[in-house]
């Protein structure tokens, strides 16, 4: 189970702010300093209980981190190979938290609607079957789309999605690396001809307010083909940048990569 640090930050911000605020109000009622009485103010500051002193110091720190992490950008670490070759195990990525609207850090209620996921976006979301776990996949279908996946080929609204053979995947020759074009988004995927978890053609119709998501590692990804659609309420943001990469050593070539 993942720890929701944003929710914890929100609680710490509220608690520290409440402690500091209550103390300020309580002391203000007891003492009304005259203008220029710096000595009196300094004396009161020295008498602050330790818990209030910590709260006064930590409240602005918690608040700034909460605003940045909860509403602007949040870091995530890639734990599996389901998004190979786009994302590798050990990649540390940044996620744009306001790409699809501002949400409350507790309860994830949408406060402001700023946009919708598009086909080809790489999204981070709360796993529908266990919202305590974060997943990352690529948006394949948006509301109203008809999705068909058969013989390792994707069809959207009865249009065959263009695939271009590239070469065997250099890090594992059992896989083939191909280039896929989703609208204007050109990205690479992996397939294995010796594996077919979904032998029968699968057809899906994306409901309103939900999205169909798949991993780029098509034969090694637990995604919408297995557990269904991603509700809009579960969206956390759009992945856009690899800022660090470490898995049995530092991967310099991946640092600074824009996620497509």
TORLOTOR-541479 format. One line per field, with one value per atom (N, C-alpha, C, O, CB): atom name; x, y, z. Coordinates in steps of 0.02 Angstrom, whole numbers, plus 50000, padded with zeros to 5 digits. Atoms other than C-alpha are relative to their C-alpha. Glycine has a CB too. Example, Ala and Ser with C-alpha at 12.3 -4.5 7.8 and 13.67 -1.06 7.14 Angstrom:
residues 2
name c(N CA C O CB N CA C O CB)
east c(50045 50615 50045 50097 49950 49958 50684 49961 49986 50020)
north c(49941 49775 50060 50059 50001 49941 49947 50055 50110 50023)
up c(50000 50390 50000 50033 50062 49997 50357 50037 50045 49929)
***
This chain:
residues 260
name c(N CA C O CB N CA C O CB N CA C O CB N CA C O CB N CA C O CB N CA C O CB N CA C O CB N CA C O CB N CA C O CB N CA C O CB N CA C O CB N CA C O CB N CA C O CB N CA C O CB N CA C O CB N CA C O CB N CA C O CB N CA C O CB N CA C O CB N CA C O CB N CA C O CB N CA C O CB N CA C O CB N CA C O CB N CA C O CB N CA C O CB N CA C O CB N CA C O CB N CA C O CB N CA C O CB N CA C O CB N CA C O CB N CA C O CB N CA C O CB N CA C O CB N CA C O CB N CA C O CB N CA C O CB N CA C O CB N CA C O CB N CA C O CB N CA C O CB N CA C O CB N CA C O CB N CA C O CB N CA C O CB N CA C O CB N CA C O CB N CA C O CB N CA C O CB N CA C O CB N CA C O CB N CA C O CB N CA C O CB N CA C O CB N CA C O CB N CA C O CB N CA C O CB N CA C O CB N CA C O CB N CA C O CB N CA C O CB N CA C O CB N CA C O CB N CA C O CB N CA C O CB N CA C O CB N CA C O CB N CA C O CB N CA C O CB N CA C O CB N CA C O CB N CA C O CB N CA C O CB N CA C O CB N CA C O CB N CA C O CB N CA C O CB N CA C O CB N CA C O CB N CA C O CB N CA C O CB N CA C O CB N CA C O CB N CA C O CB N CA C O CB N CA C O CB N CA C O CB N CA C O CB N CA C O CB N CA C O CB N CA C O CB N CA C O CB N CA C O CB N CA C O CB N CA C O CB N CA C O CB N CA C O CB N CA C O CB N CA C O CB N CA C O CB N CA C O CB N CA C O CB N CA C O CB N CA C O CB N CA C O CB N CA C O CB N CA C O CB N CA C O CB N CA C O CB N CA C O CB N CA C O CB N CA C O CB N CA C O CB N CA C O CB N CA C O CB N CA C O CB N CA C O CB N CA C O CB N CA C O CB N CA C O CB N CA C O CB N CA C O CB N CA C O CB N CA C O CB N CA C O CB N CA C O CB N CA C O CB N CA C O CB N CA C O CB N CA C O CB N CA C O CB N CA C O CB N CA C O CB N CA C O CB N CA C O CB N CA C O CB N CA C O CB N CA C O CB N CA C O CB N CA C O CB N CA C O CB N CA C O CB N CA C O CB N CA C O CB N CA C O CB N CA C O CB N CA C O CB N CA C O CB N CA C O CB N CA C O CB N CA C O CB N CA C O CB N CA C O CB N CA C O CB N CA C O CB N CA C O CB N CA C O CB N CA C O CB N CA C O CB N CA C O CB N CA C O CB N CA C O CB N CA C O CB N CA C O CB N CA C O CB N CA C O CB N CA C O CB N CA C O CB N CA C O CB N CA C O CB N CA C O CB N CA C O CB N CA C O CB N CA C O CB N CA C O CB N CA C O CB N CA C O CB N CA C O CB N CA C O CB N CA C O CB N CA C O CB N CA C O CB N CA C O CB N CA C O CB N CA C O CB N CA C O CB N CA C O CB N CA C O CB N CA C O CB N CA C O CB N CA C O CB N CA C O CB N CA C O CB N CA C O CB N CA C O CB N CA C O CB N CA C O CB N CA C O CB N CA C O CB N CA C O CB N CA C O CB N CA C O CB N CA C O CB N CA C O CB N CA C O CB N CA C O CB N CA C O CB N CA C O CB N CA C O CB N CA C O CB N CA C O CB N CA C O CB N CA C O CB N CA C O CB N CA C O CB N CA C O CB N CA C O CB N CA C O CB N CA C O CB N CA C O CB N CA C O CB N CA C O CB N CA C O CB N CA C O CB N CA C O CB N CA C O CB N CA C O CB N CA C O CB N CA C O CB N CA C O CB N CA C O CB N CA C O CB N CA C O CB N CA C O CB N CA C O CB N CA C O CB N CA C O CB N CA C O CB N CA C O CB N CA C O CB N CA C O CB N CA C O CB N CA C O CB N CA C O CB N CA C O CB N CA C O CB N CA C O CB N CA C O CB N CA C O CB N CA C O CB N CA C O CB N CA C O CB N CA C O CB N CA C O CB N CA C O CB N CA C O CB N CA C O CB N CA C O CB N CA C O CB)
east c(50042 50000 50044 50091 49952 49962 50067 49976 49917 49994 50017 50073 49983 50021 50058 50021 49977 50032 50003 49923 49964 50104 49965 49971 50070 50035 49996 49946 49939 49968 50051 49855 50032 50006 49958 49964 49980 50023 50017 50060 49979 50051 49942 49950 50031 50059 49876 49981 49964 49941 50016 49843 50050 50032 49996 49948 50011 49994 50005 50069 50009 49978 49942 49948 49987 50058 49806 50015 49997 49941 49985 49869 50048 50035 50029 49950 50022 49970 49982 50062 50032 49920 49950 49945 49966 50049 49784 50034 50011 49958 49964 49908 50026 50018 50058 49972 49994 49945 49950 50043 50055 49831 49965 49950 49951 50035 49747 50042 50016 49983 49956 49899 50003 50000 50071 49998 49908 49936 49939 50010 50064 49723 49995 49972 49942 50003 49737 50043 50022 50020 49955 49887 49979 49991 50073 50022 49814 49945 49943 49974 50054 49662 50026 49999 49948 49972 49769 50042 50047 50042 49954 49888 49989 49988 50073 50007 49860 50058 50054 49932 49940 50033 49988 49953 50058 50004 50049 50050 50096 50013 49955 50134 50071 50083 49976 49929 50322 50024 50081 50014 49980 50322 50035 50010 49938 49964 50453 50023 50026 50060 49976 50517 49947 49960 50024 50056 50345 49987 49974 49937 50011 50327 50055 50041 49999 49944 50499 49993 50007 50066 50009 50460 49947 49955 49981 50054 50299 50024 50007 49940 49973 50392 50042 50041 50041 49957 50515 49960 49984 50047 50041 50373 49959 49921 49953 50038 50301 50016 50075 50015 49987 50279 50037 50032 49934 49959 50395 49957 49977 50039 50043 50251 49976 49969 49939 50021 50194 50058 50049 49973 49941 50371 50012 50025 50062 49993 50384 49945 49958 50000 50057 50211 50010 49996 49934 49989 50255 50054 50049 50020 49946 50414 49979 49996 50061 50015 50341 49940 49936 49989 50061 50173 50015 49989 49957 49987 50242 50037 50028 50039 49964 50358 49951 49952 50053 50051 50215 49955 49937 49957 50047 50105 50031 49997 49981 49967 50231 50007 49992 50069 49992 50269 49932 49927 50034 50067 50082 49975 49948 49950 50023 50044 50037 50006 50011 49961 50187 49981 49967 50074 50012 50156 49927 49912 50022 50071 49967 49968 49919 49964 50034 49929 50044 50017 49975 49957 50082 50037 50025 50050 49961 50202 50016 50028 50066 49987 50230 50047 50040 49934 49953 50373 49972 49937 50067 50018 50343 50059 50101 49936 49949 50456 49967 49916 50041 50028 50425 50020 50080 50025 49984 50412 50001 50025 49952 50006 50381 50017 50028 49928 49983 50416 49940 49947 50043 50061 50237 49999 49961 49939 49998 50281 50064 50080 49994 49942 50440 49977 49923 50038 49934 50522 49999 50051 50041 50006 50455 50028 50067 49928 49978 50485 50030 50002 49942 49966 50606 49995 49985 50073 49999 50610 50056 50112 50010 49951 50698 49999 50036 50068 50008 50649 49962 49911 49964 50035 50599 49970 50006 50048 50033 50471 49964 49951 49950 50041 50378 49932 49926 50034 50069 50189 49968 49969 49959 50036 50094 49933 49889 49991 50060 49958 49940 49884 50014 50057 49853 49979 49937 50018 50015 49847 49926 49896 50042 50070 49673 49955 49902 49996 50041 49608 50031 50067 49933 49976 49648 49953 49892 50006 50040 49590 50022 50080 50007 49984 49581 50048 50040 49936 49952 49727 49969 49997 50056 50037 49602 49932 49894 49993 50063 49456 50002 49960 49948 49989 49519 49939 49924 50018 50056 49367 50028 50073 49951 49976 49391 49977 49917 49975 50015 49401 49993 49948 50055 50001 49438 50015 50064 50052 49990 49423 50044 50024 49932 49953 49575 50015 50053 50065 49987 49572 49985 49969 50072 50015 49546 50059 50095 49934 49947 49668 49986 49929 50005 50004 49703 50032 50073 50034 49968 49747 50076 50099 49971 49928 49931 50031 50091 50021 49974 49949 50022 49988 49948 49979 50047 49974 49994 50079 50034 49942 50017 50031 49924 49996 49962 49931 49900 50056 50067 49802 49997 50040 49949 50012 49736 49966 49914 49956 50023 49710 49927 49912 50044 50071 49520 49983 49937 49961 50016 49525 50031 50011 50024 49970 49633 50028 50087 50056 49979 49642 50061 50088 49944 49939 49787 50063 50117 50003 49943 49899 49998 49945 50000 49996 49958 50024 50070 50048 49982 49967 50021 50003 49941 49983 50045 49990 50016 50074 50014 49983 49992 49995 49936 50012 49952 49926 49895 50044 50070 49780 49993 50025 49975 50014 49717 49931 49923 50003 50068 49531 49971 49981 49956 50034 49432 49925 49904 50017 50072 49244 49969 49978 49964 50034 49141 50038 50009 49987 49959 49284 49980 49961 50074 50005 49265 50071 50107 49953 49933 49424 49998 49960 50035 49993 49469 50074 50115 49968 49931 49628 50001 49973 50031 49997 49663 50066 50089 49939 49938 49819 50054 50092 49988 49950 49925 49994 50041 50069 50013 49848 49942 49891 49983 50049 49749 49958 49983 50034 50047 49594 49961 49936 49953 50040 49509 49948 49964 50046 50056 49338 50005 49996 49997 49996 49363 50059 50062 49936 49941 49527 50061 50075 50010 49940 49685 50055 50072 50023 49947 49822 50066 50086 50006 49940 49981 50057 50072 50022 49943 50127 50058 50049 49983 49940 50304 50051 50072 50031 49949 50425 50066 50088 50007 49935 50588 50056 50095 50000 49947 50700 49985 49941 50070 50007 50714 50021 50069 50043 49985 50715 50070 50084 49948 49929 50900 50014 50065 50039 49988 50881 49968 49980 49974 50030 50779 49976 49923 49941 50014 50779 49935 49914 50057 50065 50618 49945 49894 49980 50049 50526 50017 50075 49995 49992 50499 49981 49932 49956 50015 50505 49970 49997 50065 50035 50382 49983 49982 49935 50021 50331 49925 49900 50039 50073 50147 49982 50012 49965 50023 50056 49928 49882 50006 50066 49910 49985 50007 49997 50012 49845 50066 50096 49969 49936 49996 50057 50114 49993 49951 50086 50034 50002 49968 49961 50223 50043 50083 50045 49964 50294 50016 49993 49959 49980 50371 49963 49947 50076 50031 50290 50041 50083 49926 49969 50349 49946 49893 50044 50044 50264 50042 50102 49955 49968 50307 49954 49897 50013 50040 50248 49985 49936 50035 50010 50264 49952 49941 50066 50047 50140 49937 49940 50032 50064 49956 49952 49915 49972 50043 49865 49927 49883 50019 50069 49710 49993 49996 49981 50000 49694 49940 49945 49998 50060 49517 49998 50019 49936 50007 49484 49959 49908 49969 50035 49430 49972 50007 50047 50031 49309 49973 49943 49943 50020 49273 49969 49989 50061 50029 49163 50011 49987 49922 49980 49231 49942 49915 50061 50057 49095 50018 50077 49976 49990 49073 50034 50018 49932 49965 49191 50052 50077 49950 49950 49311 50048 50035 49966 49948 49467 50026 50025 50058 49972 49543 50076 50101 49972 49927 49728 50037 50013 50018 49959 49863 50073 50095 49990 49928 50046 50033 50008 50028 49963 50173 50031 50044 50055 49977 50238 49938 49914 50044 50067 50083 49988 49932 49985 50009 50114 50024 50032 50037 49979 50169 49973 50011 50077 50030 50046 49930 49887 49997 50067 49897 49965 49980 50003 50030 49786 49925 49893 50035 50072 49611 49973 49913 49981 50023 49604 49980 49942 50056 50012 49596 49953 49908 50066 50041 49517 49952 49918 50045 50050 49415 50027 50086 49946 49984 49416 50025 50017 49938 49974 49499 49950 49941 50071 50047 49369 50038 50094 49959 49969 49406 50019 50069 49952 49988 49397 50065 50091 49942 49939 49550 50064 50119 49998 49942 49665 50042 50014 49979 49955 49818 50039 50056 50047 49964 49907 50032 50026 50052 49966 50009 50075 50105 49983 49928 50186 50034 50013 50021 49969 50304 50076 50106 49975 49927 50486 50033 50007 50015 49959 50618 50057 50100 50028 49950 50725 50057 50108 49967 49948 50825 49985 49928 50001 50010 50852 50054 50113 50000 49953 50932 49971 49918 50017 50018 50919 50063 50084 49943 49934 51079 50052 50097 49996 49953 51170 49964 49905 50046 50028 51141 49996 50045 50040 50009 51070 50001 49949 49933 49992 51138 49960 49932 50074 50032 51062 49925 49895 50011 50072 50885 49982 49925 49971 50014 50900 49987 50026 50059 50018 50815 49957 49946 50061 50041 50707 49928 49897 50001 50071 50539 49959 49975 49989 50042 50403 49950 49911 49964 50047 50307 49955 49912 50038)
north c(49940 50000 50062 50066 50001 49939 50172 50049 50052 50031 49948 50312 50063 50084 50012 49939 50466 50060 50086 50006 49946 50600 50067 50110 50005 49937 50740 50008 50062 50004 49997 50697 50011 50049 49935 49991 50684 50073 50103 49952 49930 50855 50047 50095 50019 49958 50929 49998 50050 49976 50007 50861 50036 50071 49927 49966 50923 50076 50112 49977 49928 51095 50026 50077 50016 49979 51105 49999 50045 49954 50007 51044 50054 50088 49931 49949 51158 50070 50112 49996 49934 51307 50012 50068 50006 49994 51273 50014 50057 49937 49991 51260 50072 50106 49950 49932 51422 50053 50101 50011 49951 51514 50006 50061 49981 49999 51464 50035 50073 49928 49968 51518 50075 50113 49970 49928 51687 50034 50087 50012 49971 51719 50003 50053 49960 50003 51666 50053 50087 49931 49950 51777 50071 50117 49987 49933 51923 50025 50085 49999 49980 51924 50019 50063 49945 49987 51923 50063 50096 49941 49944 52059 50041 50014 49976 49954 52210 50048 50101 50037 49958 52284 50068 50075 49965 49933 52470 50006 49966 50054 49991 52534 50012 50051 50058 49991 52521 49960 49968 50072 50040 52399 49937 49881 49983 50058 52286 49954 49893 50023 50041 52227 49952 49894 50044 50042 52162 49944 49887 50043 50050 52072 49947 49887 50032 50047 51994 49954 49894 50037 50039 51938 49946 49890 50046 50048 51853 49944 49885 50034 50050 51764 49949 49890 50033 50045 51693 49951 49897 50040 50042 51621 49948 49911 50043 50049 51519 49929 49912 50010 50072 51335 49970 49994 49962 50031 51221 49977 49985 49941 50025 51144 50057 50049 49962 49942 51318 50026 50046 50056 49978 51366 49957 49983 49999 50045 51212 50011 50012 49927 49989 51243 50064 50066 50003 49936 51424 49994 50025 50054 50010 51367 49954 49967 49972 50051 51216 50016 49993 49935 49986 51286 50028 50001 50049 49976 51391 49950 49949 50065 50051 51248 49948 49932 49965 50048 51123 50030 49996 49976 49968 51248 50006 49992 50069 49993 51283 49933 49927 50033 50067 51098 49972 49940 49952 50023 51059 50032 49998 50014 49965 51191 49973 49960 50076 50024 51132 49929 49914 50005 50071 50946 49985 49941 49959 50015 50952 50032 50006 50021 49963 51077 50015 50033 50064 49980 51104 49941 49924 50052 50055 50958 49950 49970 50025 50052 50792 49948 49928 49966 50051 50666 49930 49916 50007 50070 50481 49958 49980 49983 50047 50330 49942 49917 49973 50055 50198 49933 49918 50005 50062 50028 49937 49885 49989 50061 49909 50016 50073 49971 49992 49880 50004 49992 49943 50000 49901 50057 50054 50006 49944 50064 50000 50051 50066 50005 50003 50005 49981 49934 49970 50067 50073 50103 49992 49929 50241 50015 50062 50022 49990 50225 49935 49881 50023 50058 50107 49997 50049 50000 50008 50037 50044 50042 49925 49956 50164 50071 50113 49972 49931 50318 50040 50016 50002 49954 50463 50055 50091 50031 49954 50570 50056 50052 49961 49945 50733 49998 49983 50069 50002 50743 50069 50098 49946 49936 50900 49990 49957 50027 50013 50906 50042 50026 50013 49958 51045 49990 50026 50073 50012 50973 49985 50006 49942 50021 50900 50029 50002 49924 49967 51018 49997 49950 49969 49998 51068 49960 49968 50073 50042 50942 50010 50027 49926 49994 50948 49944 49888 49998 50052 50854 49944 49890 50032 50052 50760 49991 50039 50019 50014 50676 50006 49979 50045 49993 50726 50029 50008 49934 49967 50834 50052 50090 50034 49953 50935 50070 50083 49982 49931 51120 50044 50085 50027 49962 51192 49952 49915 50060 50043 51103 50037 50089 49980 49966 51148 49962 49987 50011 50037 51015 49927 49903 50009 50072 50834 49963 49991 49986 50041 50693 49992 49986 49931 50011 50672 49933 49907 50057 50062 50514 50010 50059 49977 49996 50482 50027 50018 50042 49974 50569 49942 49890 50043 50048 50472 50027 50081 49990 49975 50487 49958 49898 49999 50033 50446 50005 50058 50032 50002 50393 49951 49907 49982 50048 50303 49939 49943 50032 50064 50120 49989 49987 49942 50006 50094 49944 49950 49989 50056 49927 50008 49972 49935 49986 49996 50071 50080 49948 49930 50188 50020 50074 50045 49984 50181 49989 50008 49957 50015 50124 50046 50056 49926 49958 50241 49959 49919 50059 50033 50176 50053 50112 49957 49956 50252 49962 49906 50026 50031 50212 50055 50114 49955 49952 50294 50000 49947 49982 49994 50359 49977 50003 50074 50027 50259 50023 50043 49924 49981 50299 50053 50050 49940 49948 50452 49986 49943 50072 50014 50459 49998 50043 50051 50009 50394 49957 49935 50065 50039 50300 49926 49898 50007 50073 50123 49973 49992 49979 50027 50026 49925 49888 50011 50071 49860 49982 50017 49983 50024 49763 49927 49884 50009 50069 49607 49990 50034 49983 50018 49520 50053 50069 49990 49950 49650 50065 50104 49972 49940 49786 50039 50010 49982 49956 49933 50034 50059 50053 49964 50004 50048 50030 49950 49950 50165 50028 50057 50058 49977 50208 49974 50010 50077 50037 50079 50022 50004 50008 49980 50159 49964 49966 50077 50037 50053 50049 50094 49952 49955 50138 49980 49922 49999 50012 50155 49973 50001 50064 50030 50044 49995 49979 49931 50005 50048 49955 49969 50071 50046 49903 50036 50071 49937 49969 49963 49947 49941 50041 50048 49825 49959 49978 50035 50035 49694 50047 50086 49935 49957 49780 49983 49926 49991 50013 49800 49972 49939 50064 50023 49761 49932 49902 50050 50066 49602 49979 50002 50000 50017 49521 49961 49951 49960 50035 49425 50049 50029 49966 49948 49590 50034 50041 50051 49958 49688 50071 50082 49974 49930 49877 50031 50025 50039 49970 49970 50073 50093 49960 49931 50149 50004 49979 50048 49993 50192 50073 50115 49966 49931 50350 50006 49979 50023 49987 50405 50074 50116 49982 49930 50565 50032 50013 50037 49966 50680 49973 49995 50075 50027 50578 49939 49888 49983 50056 50466 49972 50008 50023 50030 50344 49927 49901 50004 50069 50170 49952 49969 49992 50052 50010 49936 49930 49988 50066 49831 49947 49952 49986 50058 49669 49937 49938 50004 50066 49485 49953 49942 49970 50044 49368 49933 49900 49990 50065 49215 50003 49952 49972 49992 49285 50032 50080 50042 49968 49324 49988 49939 49973 50007 49351 50008 49981 50051 49989 49407 49971 50007 50076 50035 49278 50022 50027 49924 49980 49333 50076 50112 49976 49927 49506 50031 50003 50016 49965 49629 50066 50103 50012 49937 49773 50037 50006 49987 49960 49915 50066 50093 50015 49935 50071 50043 50026 49994 49959 50209 50043 50082 50045 49962 50282 50074 50092 49969 49930 50467 50007 49972 50038 49988 50531 49948 49948 50004 50052 50383 49995 50022 49932 50005 50337 49928 49891 50049 50066 50181 50009 50048 49967 49990 50164 49933 49881 50031 50060 50040 50017 50074 49972 49992 50012 49994 49960 49949 50005 50034 49930 49910 50053 50069 49860 49956 49928 49980 50026 49783 49929 49912 50003 50069 49602 49990 49933 49952 50005 49642 50061 50098 49995 49942 49771 49983 49960 50059 50008 49757 50067 50115 49978 49935 49893 49994 49946 50030 49998 49936 49939 49925 50061 50062 49775 49948 49901 49971 50049 49682 50026 49989 49980 49976 49795 50056 50082 50023 49951 49920 50071 50080 50002 49931 50109 50040 50021 50033 49954 50251 50058 50097 50028 49944 50370 50066 50069 49989 49934 50555 50019 50052 50053 49984 50567 49970 49991 49976 50033 50453 50031 50012 49927 49971 50561 50041 50078 50043 49960 50634 50051 50104 49955 49952 50717 49967 49907 50036 50023 50702 49998 50047 50047 50008 50633 50037 50031 49925 49961 50748 50002 50025 50070 49990 50736 49947 49931 50071 50044 50613 50041 50065 49938 49957 50706 49959 49988 50044 50043 50557 49928 49911 50007 50070 50374 49958 49968 49991 50042 50242 49931 49922 50031 50070 50053 49959 49946 49978 50032 49960 50046 50024 49933 49951 50119 50059 50054 49967 49940 50293 49996 49976 50061 50000 50308 50072 50104 49964 49931 50473 50017 50072 50015 49986 50458 50013 50044 49943 49991 50458 50064 50087 49941 49940 50610 50060 50073 50015 49944 50761 49983 50025 50034 50022 50660 50026 50020 49924 49980 50734 49937 49901 50057 50059 50599 50014 50061 49981 49994 50576 49940 49936 50007)
up c(50000 50000 50000 50039 50061 50003 49954 50053 50070 49931 49953 50081 49962 49919 50050 50034 50025 50036 50084 49998 49967 50070 49993 50037 49971 50008 50000 50053 50081 49930 49947 50120 50069 50110 50001 49937 50264 50007 50060 50004 49999 50217 50016 50054 49932 49987 50216 50074 50103 49957 49929 50391 50043 50090 50020 49962 50457 49994 50043 49976 50010 50382 50043 50075 49926 49961 50463 50075 50111 49985 49929 50633 50024 50074 50015 49979 50641 49996 50039 49956 50006 50578 50056 50082 49934 49947 50706 50067 50105 50005 49938 50851 50005 50056 50006 50001 50802 50004 50042 49937 50002 50765 50067 50089 49947 49935 50928 50053 50094 50023 49950 51029 49989 50037 49995 50015 50940 50023 50054 49924 49979 50971 50076 50104 49973 49927 51154 50032 50079 50025 49970 51191 49981 50020 49976 50021 51093 50047 50063 49928 49956 51206 50069 50103 50007 49934 51362 50001 50053 50023 50002 51305 49937 49882 50003 50056 51195 50002 50034 50003 49997 51165 49968 49919 49965 50028 51136 49943 49939 50054 50057 50979 50023 50069 49956 49985 50986 50060 50081 50012 49942 51132 49978 49989 50044 50027 51051 50055 50046 49960 49945 51220 50024 50040 50058 49979 51268 49951 49971 50009 50051 51103 50002 49995 49930 49996 51120 50060 50056 50002 49939 51297 49990 50014 50059 50013 51239 49955 49965 49968 50046 51098 50037 50021 49945 49962 51223 50043 50060 50045 49956 51327 49961 49991 50041 50040 51182 50021 50029 49926 49988 51225 49941 49885 50013 50052 51127 49941 49884 50029 50053 51029 49954 49894 50029 50039 50974 49958 49901 50046 50037 50924 49939 49884 50046 50057 50814 49949 49889 50024 50045 50741 49960 49900 50039 50035 50699 49947 49894 50051 50049 50611 49943 49885 50035 50050 50520 49956 49900 50034 50038 50464 49929 49881 50038 50069 50318 49957 49896 50003 50038 50268 49972 49913 50044 50022 50262 49947 49899 50060 50046 50171 49931 49881 50026 50064 50033 49964 49905 50008 50030 50005 49978 49926 50050 50017 50006 49935 49892 50057 50060 49874 49939 49887 50007 50057 49762 49982 49924 50015 50013 49782 49985 49945 50060 50008 49791 49939 49913 50060 50053 49654 49939 49886 50027 50056 49542 49970 49912 50023 50027 49523 50056 50113 49967 49951 49612 49972 49914 50023 50025 49598 50011 50060 50036 49995 49568 49977 49938 49958 50021 49549 49962 49984 50061 50040 49415 50031 50035 49925 49965 49502 49956 49978 50055 50041 49356 49927 49909 50005 50070 49172 49954 49893 49978 50042 49110 49949 49901 50044 50047 49021 49958 49927 50037 50044 48935 49927 49911 50012 49989 48828 50021 50031 49939 49984 48871 50069 50078 49997 49931 49059 50026 50015 50045 49974 49144 50076 50109 49978 49927 49321 50028 50005 50020 49969 49431 49973 49999 49991 50023 49330 50053 50079 49931 49956 49441 49956 49921 50056 50047 49352 50037 50097 49957 49974 49377 49966 49907 49989 50025 49357 50008 50063 50038 50000 49311 50034 50007 49927 49961 49445 49978 49996 50072 50020 49366 49927 49902 50012 50071 49189 49990 49940 49973 50008 49218 50055 50070 50001 49950 49352 50069 50086 50002 49930 49531 50044 50041 50025 49956 49660 50073 50086 49981 49930 49849 50020 49997 50043 49980 49932 50042 50046 50039 49962 50042 49966 49960 50076 50033 49955 49925 49890 50026 50073 49781 49964 49907 49970 50034 49743 49951 49968 50052 50050 49585 50018 50026 49929 49982 49629 49938 49934 50046 50062 49457 49942 49945 50002 50059 49289 49950 49923 49967 50043 49183 49934 49893 50036 50061 49047 50007 50062 49979 50001 48998 49969 49928 49960 50032 48954 49926 49904 50034 50072 48769 49983 50021 49960 50022 48673 49996 49967 49932 50002 48695 50064 50075 49944 49937 48865 50045 50047 50036 49949 48996 50067 50089 50001 49941 49154 50062 50058 49989 49935 49338 50032 50032 50047 49972 49425 50057 50065 49946 49946 49577 49970 49938 50057 50028 49531 50020 50079 50024 49984 49519 50049 50089 49938 49956 49610 50070 50116 49970 49935 49753 49997 49979 50019 50007 49759 50041 50031 50018 49962 49883 49959 49980 50064 50043 49739 49939 49909 49978 50060 49601 49940 49946 50012 50062 49422 49949 49955 49972 50056 49266 49935 49927 50006 50065 49090 49948 49963 50003 50054 48922 49981 49976 49938 50020 48873 49928 49882 50008 50067 48724 49976 49918 50000 50019 48726 50046 50107 50000 49961 48782 49995 49956 49972 49999 48818 49930 49889 50042 50064 48672 49950 49901 49970 50046 48588 50000 50051 50017 50007 48523 49992 49946 49939 50000 48561 49984 50015 50068 50017 48480 50002 49974 49930 49998 48519 49979 50014 50072 50024 48417 49962 49926 49956 50034 48354 50011 49965 49925 49980 48446 49961 49958 49992 50039 48340 50031 50051 49926 49969 48406 49946 49896 50045 50043 48321 50044 50097 49962 49964 48378 49953 49901 50028 50041 48309 49928 49879 49999 50064 48170 49956 49897 49961 50037 48117 50029 50089 50003 49980 48122 50018 49979 49943 49977 48223 49967 49968 50077 50038 48123 50044 50097 49965 49967 48178 49952 49893 50030 50042 48113 50034 50090 49986 49972 48142 50006 49960 49956 49990 48215 50003 49956 50064 49991 48283 50063 50102 50005 49936 48421 50057 50050 50001 49942 48591 50024 50042 50057 49987 48630 50070 50080 49992 49932 48816 50014 50066 50050 49994 48789 49931 49908 50052 50070 48616 49990 49934 49973 50007 48654 49978 49952 50066 50016 48627 49934 49917 50057 50059 48467 50018 50053 49941 49988 48475 49938 49883 50021 50056 48365 50017 50075 49984 49992 48337 49987 49937 49953 50006 48364 49997 50031 50060 50007 48313 50025 49995 49925 49971 48422 49989 50027 50077 50016 48344 49979 49929 50060 50014 48349 50043 50038 50011 49954 48482 49971 49959 50068 50026 48415 50057 50088 49939 49945 48541 49983 49933 50066 50012 48554 50046 50103 50009 49960 48615 49993 49948 49979 50004 48648 49993 50023 50063 50004 48596 49999 49982 49936 50004 48611 49960 49978 50072 50043 48473 50033 50014 49934 49968 48586 50059 50092 50022 49944 48715 49974 49935 50057 50016 48694 50057 50058 49932 49942 48857 49982 50016 50053 50022 48763 49930 49880 50001 50064 48625 49957 49896 50010 50037 48577 49991 50036 50036 50009 48502 50056 50076 49931 49947 48635 49974 49939 50061 50021 48606 50061 50105 49949 49943 48726 49975 49924 50046 50014 48724 50062 50116 49982 49943 48836 50024 49985 49982 49973 48950 50010 50011 50066 49985 48984 50068 50116 50000 49937 49119 50017 50073 50055 49986 49102 49940 49886 50014 50051 49002 49996 50045 50015 50012 48926 49996 49955 49933 49994 48971 49991 50014 50068 50010 48919 50012 50006 49928 49993 48956 49932 49888 50049 50064 48816 49991 49935 49997 50004 48858 49995 50044 50064 50011 48781 50024 50041 49928 49977 48831 50071 50094 49954 49930 49008 50037 50068 50007 49968 49073 50024 49985 49951 49972 49189 49992 50028 50076 50017 49117 49987 50010 49939 50011 49056 49964 49967 49960 50031 48956 50052 50037 49955 49947 49122 50053 50075 50032 49944 49254 49982 50026 50054 50020 49153 49991 49974 50051 50018 49137 50060 50118 49971 49948 49233 50008 49961 49981 49989 49309 50004 50028 50064 49996 49293 50071 50083 49971 49930 49483 50026 50077 50044 49978 49496 49971 49990 49982 50032 49390 50049 50090 49941 49959 49476 49959 49984 50039 50041 49330 49940 49928 50040 50062 49170 50011 50032 49941 49994 49174 49943 49885 50001 50054 49078 50000 49952 50004 49997 49135 50045 50098 50026 49959 49198 50030 49993 49958 49969 49325 50033 50051 50053 49970 49394 49979 49967 50078 50018 49351 50033 50020 49923 49964 49461 50008 50039 50069 49990 49452 49990 49933 49950 50003 49494 49969 49933 49961 50026 49450 49967 49948 49949 50028 49384 49923 49891 50021 50072 49207 49974 49968 49981 50020 49146 49937 49932 49988 50065 48972 50007 49963 49952 49991 49043 50037 50032 50037 49961 49155 49953 49907 50047 50042 49078 49941 49897 49977 50057 48958 50006 50059 49995 50002 48907 49983 49935 49946 50010 48918 49945 49948 50066 50056 48755 49997 49953 49933)
***
